């Protein structure tokens, strides 16, 4: 194989790999996260939220029970000067209700863009109930909040509380304030 042909072939392969479309983004540019997008979230930038949550409730049946350790993870911090989180941002929050990860409530929120969450005050965001175990990270539910038999369904839509943080693009955690980046 000639050097020129080999170089052109390798360059073409690199171009295919570098420019291949993200399988989590549709033709309209709306991000639709897959379970693999949540995998290994423990390796992302993390923030210890302490035992206080931004939510206004202290209901043991909801995610906002007080004095329970919380850790938040973000897949990509926004660019300096951002006034909103970019499409493709994923934030995962562990609410450590016990000493074992099996006792933790794990939630995610993804900035999907498009008309997701239209009219809720948290446009572009979708929420997820997650499970993380030996099988990996799984999505248990997604939407504006849990429904059906989910233990957190009585809490209502996630946007009910998150919309009070519109100044920070619906992210409640002060440690993740857009002004810090």
Secondary structure, DSSP 8 states (H G I E B T S, - for coil): --HHHHHHHHHHHHHHHHH---TTB-TTS-B---HHHHTTGGGSEEEEEET--SSS---TTSTT-SS--EEEEESS---TT-SS--TT-EEEEEE--SSSGGG-EEEEEEE--TTTTTTTTSTTEEEEEEEEETTEEEEEEEESS--TT-TTGGG--THHHHGGGGGGTT---GGG-GGG-
